[in-house]
Amino acid sequence: MSFIWSIFIIVNFYDTIITYNTKIIKKQGGISMSDIKIDINSAEALKFVTDGAGKGDYDSLIFIDVKSSGETTISTNTTATQRSIQTRADSPEETTVAIRAQAIASIADKVDEDQNMSISIKDGKVFISVGSTSATLQDLSDHAIDVRKNISKREVVNVDDAYMAIESIGRAVRAVSSNNGIINISGDKMGMAIGSGSEKIYTQELVTATLLGGNEEYRMEISANHLKSINKLSKMDVLDNIEVSEGIGFTRFTFPVNDATTTLESVSLTAPTVVSARQNKSTPCDNDISPILAVSKKDINNAIKALKGVIPGNGIVTLDSTQTGRVIIKVNDSDSDGKTVIVDAIVDNGAIVSASLANLQKGFQTVQSSDINIGKVDHNGQDWIAITAVDEDDEEDIENSYDLVVTVATEEIDN
């Protein structure tokens, strides 16, 4: 006689029973369930959703809505920004359940190329399994206040390359996120401009896009803090384009998926728009640039880095290119100064300009290029330093610069 040994470890938490088995558990025949398959790309998208739900908070919930057609939405139950994914269910039964984000997030982490996650919904319970890990979660929808909004929207623009736009938004966010900055997305039939702005730094980057719904032009402004997470979607390799739509008080970014290798159909992020005094006004990035010099970004960064210990982050950096073929970099504060010289700068029009060390470094970091142009812009009577990539076709990292312009406010030095 032979014996089959099974080891079960049952842990109760989050209204959940998680079971680790040494054998595969098969569903009983004849039981009708809505079955959702989560592969590795769907799992990455699901993590994006659970992060937005506040998975570190025990009481944070996500909703799973299954329609009789099989169309399935998994979404955050949040008021400011909302995140969701679209997928499909087999043997669908129309239902809505709410489960703890923390519980499903911990199980989704186990999905990899070799094993998918299965979500089954039946009689007020949600059964989840990945490999030898399974969980039974209680439906909490009867105890939750559904704050999601079923809001009307209109399509505005389609961005041809999702990853180009994700990277562009990421650069814009990093440039101003520490300064409570705003991301502005605007355009017309010529294309889309993704920019950011704060009191001291502005960016603008052009991407290819197509107007939708008979629109002739558009402009949306969103807090940079609400778009910080969008960069996480670059980990996925099945995104195609971005459909941007808007309603009263919000903008929605939808990332359709047209890939037969995944069950994921789309990912969405909805964020509130900002009504600001700057709306529909020009920025320094819109103005013509007077070139000053071109220089290796590595060289100028290393020079500033060497002097960074001399002054605090809010100190002033001066770039003096009045001498042929080089730029002198000087850092100043009220107590000390220091200087260094960079040779091999190509000087077009020698000038002396000064700006905050922190903002200037952020501007250099935002431009993805080994060599950069530094110029000057006059905007409403104030001088700004303009930073762009040197356009060289044989530079691999410059190929992805996408017409990016960064402007940094100049500062006066107390003598």
GUVEXTOR-379394 format. One line per 4 residues: number of its first residue (from 0); for each residue x, y, z of C-alpha. Coordinates in nm, 3 decimals. Example, Ala and Ser with C-alpha at 12.3 -4.5 7.8 and 13.67 -1.06 7.14 Angstrom:
% GUVEXTOR-379394
0 = 1.230/-0.450/0.780; 1.367/-0.106/0.714 $
***
This chain:
% GUVEXTOR-379394
0 = 0.000/0.000/0.000; 0.135/0.345/-0.091; 0.066/0.671/0.084; 0.060/1.027/-0.056 $
4 = 0.166/1.283/0.200; 0.047/1.643/0.176; 0.161/1.929/0.395; -0.082/2.215/0.462 $
8 = 0.008/2.539/0.636; -0.294/2.760/0.696; -0.250/3.120/0.794; -0.545/3.347/0.883 $
12 = -0.505/3.715/0.803; -0.674/3.990/0.599; -0.996/3.784/0.610; -0.793/3.536/0.406 $
16 = -0.688/3.174/0.419; -0.364/3.107/0.236; -0.268/2.745/0.175; 0.071/2.616/0.065 $
20 = 0.032/2.267/-0.086; 0.272/2.006/-0.213; 0.020/1.886/-0.470; -0.200/2.054/-0.730 $
24 = -0.557/2.120/-0.621; -0.818/2.073/-0.893; -1.156/2.245/-0.897; -1.456/2.031/-0.835 $
28 = -1.651/1.963/-1.154; -1.986/2.122/-1.209; -1.915/2.444/-1.013; -1.974/2.759/-1.218 $
32 = -1.724/3.036/-1.149; -1.592/3.350/-1.314; -1.232/3.257/-1.388; -0.966/3.524/-1.454 $
36 = -0.615/3.435/-1.570; -0.333/3.671/-1.470; -0.010/3.620/-1.666; 0.317/3.803/-1.605 $
40 = 0.218/4.117/-1.798; -0.123/4.125/-1.633; 0.051/4.080/-1.296; 0.276/4.383/-1.360 $
44 = -0.035/4.585/-1.444; -0.213/4.450/-1.136; 0.078/4.563/-0.917; 0.037/4.910/-1.068 $
48 = -0.327/4.900/-0.954; -0.258/4.768/-0.603; 0.018/5.027/-0.553; -0.238/5.294/-0.635 $
52 = -0.484/5.145/-0.386; -0.238/5.194/-0.102; -0.144/4.830/-0.058; 0.050/4.916/0.258 $
56 = -0.279/5.010/0.422; -0.466/4.709/0.559; -0.805/4.864/0.483; -0.732/4.954/0.120 $
60 = -0.953/4.771/-0.128; -0.965/4.696/-0.496; -1.282/4.613/-0.687; -1.323/4.336/-0.945 $
64 = -1.615/4.391/-1.183; -1.712/4.105/-1.415; -1.972/4.152/-1.688; -2.174/3.871/-1.844 $
68 = -1.976/3.927/-2.166; -1.656/3.836/-1.981; -1.521/4.192/-1.978; -1.346/4.234/-1.645 $
72 = -1.216/4.547/-1.472; -0.987/4.544/-1.166; -0.964/4.892/-1.016; -0.870/5.100/-0.715 $
76 = -1.137/5.238/-0.485; -0.982/5.583/-0.461; -1.106/5.938/-0.510; -0.810/6.144/-0.637 $
80 = -0.630/5.922/-0.886; -0.783/5.596/-1.008; -0.604/5.302/-1.166; -0.753/5.002/-1.343 $
84 = -0.682/4.715/-1.579; -0.909/4.546/-1.830; -0.893/4.172/-1.886; -1.141/3.890/-1.954 $
88 = -1.304/3.616/-1.749; -1.390/3.266/-1.864; -1.734/3.125/-1.770; -1.837/3.476/-1.661 $
92 = -2.111/3.550/-1.410; -2.191/3.919/-1.373; -2.067/4.027/-1.034; -1.873/4.288/-0.836 $
96 = -1.648/4.199/-0.543; -1.410/4.399/-0.324; -1.097/4.246/-0.172; -0.803/4.374/0.027 $
100 = -0.532/4.515/-0.198; -0.259/4.399/0.038; -0.366/4.036/0.014; -0.383/4.008/-0.366 $
104 = -0.061/4.211/-0.409; 0.141/3.963/-0.202; 0.020/3.672/-0.416; 0.064/3.854/-0.748 $
108 = 0.433/3.889/-0.662; 0.468/3.512/-0.719; 0.365/3.528/-1.086; 0.649/3.471/-1.330 $
112 = 0.707/3.350/-1.686; 0.637/2.990/-1.586; 0.329/3.027/-1.367; 0.014/3.237/-1.393 $
116 = -0.227/3.347/-1.122; -0.588/3.227/-1.130; -0.871/3.434/-0.978; -1.208/3.262/-0.939 $
120 = -1.521/3.426/-0.797; -1.810/3.226/-0.654; -2.077/3.287/-0.390; -1.915/3.588/-0.226 $
124 = -1.567/3.439/-0.214; -1.259/3.501/-0.426; -1.023/3.207/-0.478; -0.670/3.293/-0.588 $
128 = -0.386/3.054/-0.670; -0.031/3.073/-0.805; 0.161/2.748/-0.828; 0.142/2.584/-0.485 $
132 = 0.005/2.897/-0.316; -0.370/2.948/-0.292; -0.589/3.191/-0.104; -0.955/3.236/-0.020 $
136 = -1.058/3.601/0.020; -1.389/3.729/0.151; -1.592/3.969/-0.061; -1.601/4.296/0.134 $
140 = -1.817/4.497/-0.108; -2.113/4.499/0.133; -1.894/4.670/0.394; -1.722/4.917/0.159 $
144 = -1.820/5.257/0.029; -1.765/5.253/-0.346; -1.611/5.595/-0.421; -1.534/5.522/-0.785 $
148 = -1.697/5.756/-1.031; -1.870/5.642/-1.347; -1.790/5.962/-1.533; -1.841/6.061/-1.892 $
152 = -1.534/6.148/-2.098; -1.440/6.242/-2.451; -1.141/6.121/-2.651; -0.888/6.394/-2.717 $
156 = -0.568/6.256/-2.865; -0.386/5.932/-2.945; -0.013/5.907/-2.874; 0.155/5.677/-3.125 $
160 = 0.432/5.538/-2.901; 0.336/5.458/-2.540; 0.693/5.412/-2.421; 0.811/5.741/-2.572 $
164 = 0.534/5.924/-2.386; 0.595/5.735/-2.059; 0.963/5.830/-2.067; 0.878/6.190/-2.156 $
168 = 0.629/6.221/-1.870; 0.885/6.061/-1.638; 1.149/6.319/-1.731; 0.900/6.602/-1.683 $
172 = 0.798/6.469/-1.340; 1.157/6.428/-1.220; 1.241/6.783/-1.324; 0.976/6.946/-1.103 $
176 = 0.847/6.687/-0.854; 1.043/6.834/-0.563; 0.899/7.179/-0.636; 0.526/7.095/-0.639 $
180 = 0.535/7.121/-1.015; 0.266/7.082/-1.278; 0.271/6.856/-1.585; 0.110/7.019/-1.887 $
184 = 0.005/6.822/-2.193; -0.095/7.028/-2.493; -0.106/7.006/-2.869; -0.276/7.051/-3.202 $
188 = -0.268/6.882/-3.540; 0.112/6.921/-3.549; 0.171/6.695/-3.246; 0.184/6.685/-2.867 $
192 = 0.402/6.876/-2.621; 0.461/6.719/-2.279; 0.599/6.971/-2.036; 0.636/7.059/-1.673 $
196 = 0.664/7.378/-1.479; 0.746/7.527/-1.141; 0.871/7.871/-1.044; 1.231/7.795/-1.138 $
200 = 1.233/7.519/-1.400; 1.028/7.429/-1.709; 1.052/7.143/-1.957; 0.892/7.076/-2.293 $
204 = 0.924/6.767/-2.513; 0.756/6.693/-2.846; 0.603/6.352/-2.922; 0.404/6.224/-3.219 $
208 = 0.027/6.220/-3.163; -0.301/6.228/-3.356; -0.604/6.436/-3.266; -0.931/6.250/-3.201 $
212 = -1.297/6.344/-3.192; -1.274/6.652/-3.412; -1.053/6.841/-3.166; -0.828/7.115/-3.301 $
216 = -0.620/7.179/-2.990; -0.608/7.085/-2.624; -0.430/7.158/-2.297; -0.439/6.965/-1.970 $
220 = -0.254/7.038/-1.644; -0.195/6.769/-1.382; 0.003/6.768/-1.057; 0.340/6.598/-1.106 $
224 = 0.276/6.398/-0.788; -0.023/6.228/-0.955; 0.191/6.108/-1.248; 0.498/5.985/-1.059 $
228 = 0.386/5.623/-1.086; 0.332/5.615/-1.463; 0.699/5.530/-1.516; 0.634/5.183/-1.364 $
232 = 0.443/5.086/-1.678; 0.768/5.090/-1.876; 0.846/4.748/-1.718; 0.576/4.595/-1.939 $
236 = 0.658/4.507/-2.300; 0.309/4.478/-2.450; 0.191/4.839/-2.454; 0.125/5.001/-2.789 $
240 = -0.021/5.351/-2.787; -0.193/5.583/-2.539; -0.548/5.712/-2.572; -0.589/6.038/-2.378 $
244 = -0.941/6.146/-2.285; -1.080/6.410/-2.055; -1.392/6.492/-1.859; -1.494/6.760/-1.615 $
248 = -1.203/6.786/-1.373; -0.999/6.484/-1.485; -0.773/6.336/-1.752; -0.758/5.964/-1.832 $
252 = -0.464/5.782/-1.989; -0.560/5.445/-2.138; -0.289/5.206/-2.260; -0.446/4.948/-2.497 $
256 = -0.277/4.609/-2.534; -0.295/4.427/-2.867; -0.087/4.119/-2.795; -0.217/3.762/-2.818 $
260 = 0.044/3.640/-2.569; -0.125/3.810/-2.273; -0.472/3.821/-2.120; -0.429/4.192/-2.046 $
264 = -0.643/4.420/-2.264; -0.563/4.767/-2.127; -0.429/4.970/-1.833; -0.576/5.306/-1.725 $
268 = -0.475/5.593/-1.501; -0.721/5.873/-1.420; -0.590/6.189/-1.253; -0.754/6.519/-1.152 $
272 = -0.671/6.822/-1.361; -0.540/7.143/-1.212; -0.694/7.484/-1.264; -0.405/7.727/-1.236 $
276 = -0.332/8.089/-1.311; -0.073/7.971/-1.565; -0.319/7.772/-1.774; -0.304/7.856/-2.145 $
280 = -0.005/8.087/-2.089; 0.329/8.046/-2.261; 0.642/7.922/-2.083; 1.013/7.995/-2.139 $
284 = 1.031/7.673/-2.344; 0.810/7.835/-2.610; 1.062/8.113/-2.683; 1.355/8.123/-2.925 $
288 = 1.690/8.015/-2.783; 2.007/8.224/-2.823; 2.293/7.968/-2.827; 2.586/8.016/-2.589 $
292 = 2.793/7.697/-2.596; 2.803/7.319/-2.643; 2.982/7.097/-2.393; 3.014/6.740/-2.272 $
296 = 2.746/6.677/-2.009; 2.979/6.442/-1.825; 3.253/6.706/-1.805; 3.026/6.983/-1.680 $
300 = 2.855/6.752/-1.431; 3.190/6.633/-1.294; 3.310/6.991/-1.255; 2.998/7.094/-1.064 $
304 = 3.008/6.774/-0.858; 3.365/6.851/-0.753; 3.252/7.190/-0.625; 2.925/7.075/-0.471 $
308 = 3.079/7.040/-0.126; 3.176/7.405/-0.127; 2.817/7.532/-0.115; 2.473/7.404/-0.012 $
312 = 2.221/7.282/-0.269; 2.058/7.624/-0.291; 2.389/7.789/-0.385; 2.447/7.963/-0.716 $
316 = 2.651/7.831/-1.011; 2.794/8.075/-1.265; 2.890/7.969/-1.618; 3.136/8.210/-1.779 $
320 = 3.202/8.143/-2.149; 3.346/8.480/-2.242; 3.686/8.321/-2.310; 3.727/8.136/-2.640 $
324 = 3.703/7.756/-2.633; 3.623/7.707/-2.268; 3.376/7.776/-1.993; 3.470/7.874/-1.639 $
328 = 3.239/7.733/-1.373; 3.221/7.915/-1.040; 3.009/7.834/-0.736; 2.923/8.100/-0.482 $
332 = 2.742/8.148/-0.156; 2.775/8.410/0.116; 3.070/8.237/0.284; 3.282/8.078/0.011 $
336 = 3.353/8.040/-0.358; 3.553/7.817/-0.586; 3.605/7.771/-0.956; 3.719/7.525/-1.219 $
340 = 3.778/7.535/-1.592; 3.635/7.304/-1.858; 3.819/7.302/-2.187; 3.679/7.169/-2.517 $
344 = 3.361/7.374/-2.488; 3.238/7.499/-2.825; 3.146/7.862/-2.764; 2.896/8.027/-3.000 $
348 = 2.826/8.351/-2.817; 3.018/8.407/-2.496; 2.802/8.501/-2.198; 2.789/8.490/-1.818 $
352 = 2.481/8.323/-1.669; 2.403/8.205/-1.313; 2.144/7.967/-1.172; 2.067/7.753/-0.868 $
356 = 2.306/7.457/-0.841; 2.019/7.215/-0.767; 1.803/7.334/-1.056; 2.093/7.339/-1.303 $
360 = 2.193/6.984/-1.211; 1.833/6.871/-1.248; 1.821/7.033/-1.591; 2.138/6.853/-1.702 $
364 = 2.005/6.519/-1.574; 1.674/6.563/-1.756; 1.835/6.591/-2.101; 1.933/6.240/-2.211 $
368 = 2.242/6.321/-2.416; 2.618/6.291/-2.383; 2.666/6.644/-2.519; 2.440/6.938/-2.442 $
372 = 2.371/7.285/-2.576; 2.342/7.570/-2.329; 2.164/7.883/-2.441; 1.966/8.178/-2.313 $
376 = 1.597/8.264/-2.338; 1.423/8.593/-2.267; 1.073/8.532/-2.130; 0.862/8.823/-2.008 $
380 = 1.172/9.026/-1.932; 1.352/8.754/-1.736; 1.652/8.555/-1.857; 1.638/8.174/-1.847 $
384 = 1.909/7.918/-1.920; 1.800/7.674/-2.193; 1.941/7.318/-2.207; 1.896/7.091/-2.510 $
388 = 2.061/6.783/-2.659; 2.330/6.822/-2.923; 2.168/6.678/-3.235; 2.411/6.418/-3.367 $
392 = 2.263/6.126/-3.559; 2.548/5.893/-3.467; 2.491/5.942/-3.094; 2.282/5.647/-2.975 $
396 = 2.162/5.814/-2.656; 2.071/6.133/-2.839; 1.844/5.940/-3.075; 1.580/5.931/-2.801 $
400 = 1.591/6.298/-2.699; 1.256/6.379/-2.871; 1.313/6.753/-2.908; 1.341/6.812/-2.534 $
404 = 1.395/7.165/-2.400; 1.468/7.242/-2.032; 1.476/7.600/-1.905; 1.613/7.707/-1.567 $
408 = 1.560/8.050/-1.411; 1.872/8.264/-1.382; 1.975/8.404/-1.045; 2.155/8.718/-0.948 $
412 = 2.470/8.698/-0.737; 2.515/8.932/-0.444; 2.852/9.101/-0.476 $
***
